[in-house]
């Protein structure tokens, strides 16, 4: 496919005037975070510990293009951290390591219908609930997929994304000493690696032929290989399919909706003391948004429900080989919904959650946005020995604002953000008077692009 596309695009380029163009740039992200009294991952217990730390991510990029149809992109990244009062005090110190964050080539307009991207690349489909991060083990340091992505135009306004990806646990194409190994796909931390690779295929259709009623339909296959924890214990792998749809109708000029539903089927491998299991899990999101664009602040109100199926048995094993009903976020093990609540799970593996919530946003000044999200959280199943399904009450406040614009001619934007979260523990968590009854987290962030 690559050879044919190169030959065809080269022939087409020869017939029209084209020039070789170059561009380059850089970005810098600074974050300071404080957290206190988080829950223990995958358990019903609460820790009274607190910590604060900073993170600095730097990236430089360059791209080359030949005409409209051929191009290449390279981005190098680095992130170092500084911790206080934390078991991670010696982790990822300056200067850490330089890694290849993106490296791909583009072949566009093949046969007038296909755009092909080959290599390490970022991608997001829909609202990002299934496809958004191919390297969850290193947190927000990177989100890339090693993939081939083809966007095929089907109708006048509709297309389908076809993707194949392979994401190994270890990246050897780096320069420097990270002080602590980056386990890019881990669910549990290994010693030093969990040794879990992830593979996947995807077909994601964007159907936009019906005015004011965009539709998305998708199939995703994923394989997670067996992996190890820090004690050397081996855990089973998974092989499963996800089928779903996302609908985003515009009901009136002020009222819009969003619905996403998906089902997962497949199987879990057997291991010593762990029986093989069949998988049947599901996810539902339903939301309704009312917005005003003609009044001060452009207020927007969303009411929504997120449901992720759960299972009473452990995610890792079962004694009798019963059905596994716990939702798997596929390639979305991120903290995009909440930093605090992501800590409920091993390495952001969202599952077993019912979250009815409200979100309000206003824009008091141009490009200044204030958002509040709040609602109770429940467990779909009482797992991990819980005696109640009420996890607790969650609130997030976020303020995004511009600082400088076009410092270097047309470039040089600097933006800031302040994010705060609070989680009041419910009876799902077994905490007593000696434990905190609320978890807190706050982030101060600066982003500069040049």
Buried (B, 14 or more C-beta within 10 A) or exposed (E): EEEEBBEBBEEBBEEEEBEEEEEEBBBBBBBBBBBBBBBEBBBBBBBEEBBBBBBBBBBBBBBBBBBEBBBBBBBBBBBBBBBEEBEEEEBBBEEBBBBBBBBBBBBBBBEEEBBBBBBBBBBEBBBBBBBBBBBBBBBBBBBBBBBBBBBBBEEEEBBBBBBBBBBBBBBEEBEEEBBBBBBBBBBBBBEEBBBBBBBBBBBBBBBBEEEEBBBBBBBBBBBBBBBBBEEEBBBBBBBBBBBBBBBBBEEEEEEBBBBBBBBBEBBBBEBEEBBEBBBBBBBBBBBBBBBEEEEEBBBBBBBBBBBBBBBBBBBBBBEEBEEBBBBBBBBBBBBBBBBBBBBBBBBBBBBBBBBBBEBEBBBEEEEEBBBBBBBBBBBBBBBBEBEBBBBBBBBBBBBBEEEEEEBEEEEBBBBBBBBBBBBEBBBBBBBEEEBBBBBBBBBBBBBBBB
